């Protein structure tokens, strides 16, 4: 039997908080420029340039994608900032999933009420391909939200016990 390898990228939708952070940082740079003009006129351009560079760096962290990688029963989720910086957020064997259901499946909504940690690796919108699953992750009962495409869902559901799936 061959190895199973699937990967998928899900882009997080920009929120009002993202817009507020961007506007706030731009206003902060403008305020720094005005204050630096009053206090240290000769260095105001340099100070403003440094503040602007810092603001752009921080704004780049608001552009987020999640990468799902499924390899032989292991599901890994990485976060990718501005299509350049990557960090692993989640890694677990899908055989440890207690229950998995589509977000639109209201029959199983009660099974997802009791959790210690919420791990949302979705676009931020509830879509037909949004799924919840419960898993013991880092010794905490965790609810995980993902948006697998059809190939990823097929790979995951092939490794999870049928009694635990409510797709």
N, C-alpha and C positions, 0 to 999 in steps of 0.2 A: 504494500500500500504506500502511495506517495505522500509526501509532505503537503500540508494545506497551508497556504499563505495568501492572505487577502489584506489589502490596505485601502483606506478611504480617508478623504479630507472633508471636514465639515467646517464651514466658515461661520463664525459667530456673528449674529446680526448686531449692528451698531445700536446702542441704546441711548436714551436721553442722558444718562450719566456720562457716556462717552462724549457726547456733544458738550455737556457742561464742563467736563474736564478740559477739553480743547479750548473752549472759550475762556475759561478761567486762566489757563496757562498763557494764552495770548494777551489777556489783560494784565497779567502779572509781568510779562516782558515789557509791555508798554509802560507800566508803572515804574519798573526798574529803570527804563530809559529816562523818564522824566526826573526821577529822584537822582539818578547819576549825573544828569545835566546840571542839577542844582548844586550837588556836593563836589563832584570831581569832574569838571568839564572836559579836561584833556583825556580822561579814560572812559568817558561815557560810551563811545562807540565800541570799545573793546568789552566793556562790562555788558552792554546790550547784546553784542554778538555771542558772548558766553552764555548769557541767560537764554537767548533764542535757541542756541544749540542744545542746551539742557532741556528746554521745552519740547523741541522736536524729538529728542530722545525719549522723553516721557510719553509723548503723544503716540510714538510708534508702538508702545505697549498696549494701546487700545485696539490695535488691529490684530485680532486673534483668530486662529484656526485650530481645530483639533484634528489630530491624525489618529485613526483607529488602525491598529495592526493586529491581525489575528493569525497566529502561527501555532498549528498543531494543538489547539485547545487553550492556548494562552491569549488573552486579550490585553493589549497594551494601548494606553492612550497617552499621547504626547500633546503638549500645547506648543503652538508655533506662533511667535510674536513677529509681526511685520514680515512674514515669509523669510525670516533669516535666523532667528534665535529659537532654540528648541529646548524643552524641558519635559522629562517624563513625569506624568501625574498619577498614573494608575497602571497596575499590572496584576492580573489575577487569572487563575484557571477557571474557565467557564463551567467546569463541573461543580464548582462550589456555589453556583447560583442557586438560591433557594426557590425563587419564583421569578418569572419574566412575563411581562404582558405589554400589549400595545397600549399607548396612552389613551386611546379612544375606547378601550375595553372597560366599561364602567362596572362590569360584574366583579372584577378583581380589585377595585379601588380600595376596599377595606384592608387588603393584604399589604398595602403600601403605606399605611398610616403610622406604623410604629418603627421609627428608625432614629439612630443617633446622629448620622452624618448624611448630608445630601451632596452628591457629586454630580454636577450638571455639566456634561460634556456635549451639549447640543447647541444648535444655532440660537436657542432662546425662544423659538417659536414652537408651538405644538402643531406638528404636521402628521399626516397619516403614517409616516414611517418613524415616529417618535416612540421609543420603547423605554420602559422602566424595568429594572431588575433589582432584587434584593440579594445582598451578599455580605458575608462577614469579612470585612476588609480592615486590616490592622487592628484586630480585636474590637471592632465596632460594627454594629449592624448598620449597613449603609444602603441607601437607595441611590442607584446610579441611573442617570438619564442619558440615552444615546440616540442617534439617528442613523441606524445602519441602512445601507442600500440593500437591494435584494440579494446580491451575492454574499455580502457580509452577514446578513441575517440568516441565510441558508447555512453558512459555515458555523455560526454560533449555535443555531438551533440543532444542528447535527451532533453537537457535542454536549448538549444539555438534555437531561432526562425528560422524556415526553410528559410525565406527570407534572412537571414544573413550568411548562410552557402554556401560555394563554394568548396566542397570537390571533 
